[in-house]
């Protein structure tokens, strides 16, 4: 068992380690093509391990099946999207993982819905899953040259809307809280500043649009600058 406290020493150490690994892996992948191939395989294995974390959750519960424990939060879906992007390099998988992973995953790591004493593997799976997505999408962007295409923000918002409808239906069917659509996380988070239910759900959508736009802004500005620098007729 470990004792987790938001923004305690363990939390800060985990955030720092994620940042260091992300930068180191991406820089190494940019410089060495052979390393890049091995790192992609390593990321795929790490993401696959994160997906399998639900098995440990069932084991902790004595093997009992609980619909509400299924990995259907947006961050859980994003792990699968990131794994698919790493394995296939499909553009739509990459874009969804990029926006969902960096906007949602980073927020989850900063304000995790965790607290108090917990099994060490639960801590490892939670932060490992979110960190692996962040490392993967930044690696695909910085080392493999993948980029969000024009209108990627609106496609990501469409994907988010589809997930919201799906999560709402599952929540209604099994009395769950996927996507935090029925109540806010128990731990302090940005949702605390978005009003009460159901108004904070609209706030989440607005915040997602803002976050996605900021994440796309560097690519938009770069494309616009290149277009201005390109002589007409070419």
C-alpha positions as CSV (number, residue, x, y, z in Angstrom):
1,X,0.0,0.0,0.0
2,X,1.1,3.6,-0.7
3,X,-0.3,6.9,0.6
4,X,-1.1,9.3,-2.2
5,X,-1.8,13.0,-1.7
6,X,-2.5,15.4,-4.5
7,X,0.6,17.5,-5.1
8,X,2.5,15.6,-2.5
9,X,6.1,14.5,-3.1
10,X,5.0,11.3,-4.9
11,X,2.7,13.2,-7.2
12,X,5.4,15.8,-8.1
13,X,7.9,13.1,-8.7
14,X,5.6,11.2,-11.0
15,X,4.8,14.4,-13.0
16,X,8.5,15.2,-13.3
17,X,9.4,11.7,-14.4
18,X,6.7,11.8,-17.1
19,X,8.1,15.1,-18.4
20,X,11.7,13.8,-18.4
21,X,10.8,10.5,-20.2
22,X,8.7,12.3,-22.8
23,X,11.5,14.7,-23.7
24,X,14.2,12.1,-23.7
25,X,12.3,9.6,-25.7
26,X,11.2,12.1,-28.3
27,X,14.6,13.6,-28.7
28,X,16.2,10.2,-29.1
29,X,13.6,9.2,-31.6
30,X,14.2,12.4,-33.7
31,X,17.9,11.7,-33.9
32,X,18.1,7.9,-34.5
33,X,15.7,6.1,-36.9
34,X,16.7,2.7,-35.5
35,X,15.9,3.9,-31.9
36,X,12.6,5.3,-33.2
37,X,11.4,1.8,-34.3
38,X,12.3,0.2,-31.0
39,X,10.7,3.0,-29.0
40,X,7.5,2.6,-31.0
41,X,7.5,-1.1,-30.0
42,X,8.1,-0.2,-26.4
43,X,5.3,2.4,-26.4
44,X,2.9,-0.2,-27.9
45,X,3.8,-2.7,-25.2
46,X,3.4,0.0,-22.5
47,X,0.0,1.0,-23.9
48,X,-1.1,-2.7,-24.1
49,X,-0.1,-3.2,-20.5
50,X,-2.2,-0.2,-19.5
51,X,-5.2,-1.6,-21.4
52,X,-4.8,-4.8,-19.4
53,X,-4.9,-3.0,-16.1
54,X,-8.7,-3.7,-15.8
55,X,-7.8,-7.3,-15.1
56,X,-6.0,-6.3,-11.9
57,X,-9.0,-4.4,-10.9
58,X,-11.2,-7.5,-11.2
59,X,-8.6,-9.5,-9.3
60,X,-8.7,-7.0,-6.4
61,X,-12.5,-7.3,-6.3
62,X,-12.2,-11.1,-5.9
63,X,-12.9,-11.7,-9.6
64,X,-16.4,-10.3,-9.4
65,X,-17.7,-8.6,-12.5
66,X,-18.9,-5.0,-12.1
67,X,-20.1,-3.0,-15.1
68,X,-19.2,0.2,-13.4
69,X,-15.6,-0.9,-13.2
70,X,-15.2,-1.3,-17.0
71,X,-12.6,0.9,-18.6
72,X,-15.0,3.2,-20.3
73,X,-13.9,6.6,-19.1
74,X,-12.6,8.8,-21.9
75,X,-9.0,8.4,-20.7
76,X,-9.5,4.6,-20.9
77,X,-10.7,4.9,-24.5
78,X,-7.8,7.2,-25.3
79,X,-5.3,4.5,-24.2
80,X,-6.8,2.2,-26.9
81,X,-6.7,5.0,-29.5
82,X,-3.1,5.8,-28.7
83,X,-2.2,2.1,-29.0
84,X,-3.9,1.9,-32.4
85,X,-2.1,5.1,-33.5
86,X,1.3,3.7,-32.5
87,X,0.7,0.4,-34.2
88,X,-1.0,1.6,-37.4
89,X,-0.1,5.3,-37.8
90,X,-3.7,5.9,-38.8
91,X,-4.3,9.6,-38.9
92,X,-7.8,9.7,-37.3
93,X,-6.5,7.5,-34.4
94,X,-3.6,9.9,-33.9
95,X,-5.7,13.0,-34.0
96,X,-8.2,11.7,-31.4
97,X,-5.4,10.4,-29.2
98,X,-3.6,13.8,-29.6
99,X,-6.4,15.9,-28.4
100,X,-8.0,13.6,-25.9
101,X,-4.7,12.5,-24.5
102,X,-3.0,15.9,-24.1
103,X,-6.2,17.8,-23.0
104,X,-7.8,15.1,-20.8
105,X,-4.8,13.0,-19.9
106,X,-2.7,16.0,-18.6
107,X,-5.7,17.2,-16.6
108,X,-6.2,13.7,-15.1
109,X,-2.5,13.6,-14.1
110,X,-2.6,17.1,-12.5
111,X,-5.9,16.5,-10.6
112,X,-6.2,12.7,-10.4
113,X,-9.4,11.2,-8.9
114,X,-7.3,9.4,-6.3
115,X,-6.5,10.0,-2.7
116,X,-5.4,8.2,0.5
117,X,-4.1,4.7,0.8
118,X,-4.2,2.5,-2.2
119,X,-2.5,-0.6,-3.7
120,X,0.7,0.3,-5.4
121,X,-0.4,-1.3,-8.7
122,X,-3.5,0.9,-8.8
123,X,-1.3,4.0,-8.6
124,X,1.0,2.6,-11.2
125,X,-1.8,1.7,-13.7
126,X,-3.5,5.0,-13.3
127,X,-0.5,7.2,-13.9
128,X,1.2,4.7,-16.2
129,X,-1.8,4.7,-18.5
130,X,-2.1,8.5,-18.7
131,X,1.6,9.0,-19.0
132,X,2.0,6.4,-21.7
133,X,-0.6,8.2,-23.8
134,X,1.1,11.6,-23.4
135,X,4.5,10.1,-24.3
136,X,3.0,8.3,-27.3
137,X,1.3,11.3,-28.9
138,X,4.2,13.6,-28.3
139,X,6.5,11.0,-29.7
140,X,4.3,10.5,-32.8
141,X,4.3,14.3,-33.3
142,X,7.9,15.2,-32.5
143,X,9.8,12.1,-33.7
144,X,7.5,10.6,-36.3
145,X,6.3,13.8,-38.0
146,X,2.6,13.2,-37.6
147,X,0.5,16.4,-37.4
148,X,-3.2,17.3,-36.8
149,X,-4.8,18.1,-40.2
150,X,-7.0,21.2,-40.9
151,X,-10.4,20.9,-39.1
152,X,-9.0,18.3,-36.7
153,X,-10.4,20.3,-33.8
154,X,-13.9,19.8,-35.1
155,X,-13.4,16.1,-35.8
156,X,-12.1,15.7,-32.2
157,X,-15.2,17.6,-30.9
158,X,-17.4,15.3,-33.0
159,X,-15.6,12.3,-31.4
160,X,-16.1,13.8,-28.0
161,X,-19.8,14.3,-28.7
162,X,-20.1,10.7,-29.8
163,X,-18.4,9.5,-26.6
164,X,-20.6,11.6,-24.5
165,X,-23.8,10.1,-26.0
166,X,-22.3,6.6,-25.6
167,X,-21.3,7.2,-21.9
168,X,-24.7,8.7,-21.1
169,X,-26.4,5.6,-22.4
170,X,-24.1,3.3,-20.5
171,X,-24.5,5.3,-17.3
172,X,-28.3,5.1,-17.6
173,X,-28.2,1.4,-18.2
174,X,-25.8,0.3,-15.5
175,X,-26.0,3.2,-13.0
176,X,-22.3,4.3,-13.6
177,X,-20.6,7.6,-13.9
178,X,-18.5,7.3,-17.0
179,X,-17.3,10.6,-18.3
180,X,-18.3,12.2,-15.0
181,X,-21.6,13.0,-16.6
182,X,-23.7,12.2,-13.4
183,X,-21.5,13.7,-10.8
184,X,-18.1,15.3,-10.3
185,X,-14.9,13.5,-9.3
186,X,-14.6,13.0,-5.5
187,X,-11.2,14.8,-5.6
188,X,-10.7,18.5,-6.4
189,X,-10.7,19.2,-10.2
190,X,-11.3,21.9,-12.7
191,X,-15.0,20.7,-12.8
192,X,-15.4,22.3,-9.4
193,X,-15.2,25.7,-11.1
194,X,-17.8,24.9,-13.8
195,X,-21.0,25.1,-11.8
196,X,-23.4,22.4,-10.6
197,X,-25.0,19.5,-12.5
198,X,-26.0,19.6,-15.3
199,X,-24.4,22.9,-16.2
200,X,-20.8,21.8,-15.7
201,X,-21.3,19.3,-18.5
202,X,-21.7,22.2,-20.9
203,X,-18.7,23.8,-19.3
204,X,-16.7,20.6,-20.0
205,X,-17.6,20.9,-23.7
206,X,-16.5,24.6,-23.8
207,X,-13.3,23.8,-22.0
208,X,-12.6,20.9,-24.4
209,X,-13.1,23.2,-27.4
210,X,-10.7,25.8,-25.9
211,X,-8.1,23.1,-25.0
212,X,-8.3,21.5,-28.5
213,X,-8.0,24.9,-30.1
214,X,-4.9,25.7,-28.1
215,X,-3.3,22.4,-28.9
216,X,-3.9,22.9,-32.6
217,X,-2.8,26.6,-32.6
218,X,1.0,25.9,-33.2
219,X,0.2,23.8,-36.3
220,X,-2.4,26.4,-37.6
221,X,0.1,29.2,-37.2
222,X,2.9,27.2,-38.8
223,X,0.7,26.3,-41.8
224,X,-0.4,29.9,-42.2
225,X,3.1,31.2,-42.1
226,X,4.2,28.6,-44.7
227,X,1.3,29.6,-46.9
228,X,2.3,33.3,-46.7
229,X,6.0,32.5,-47.5
230,X,5.1,30.3,-50.5
231,X,5.2,32.4,-53.7
232,X,1.9,32.4,-55.6
233,X,1.7,30.0,-58.5
234,X,3.7,27.3,-56.8
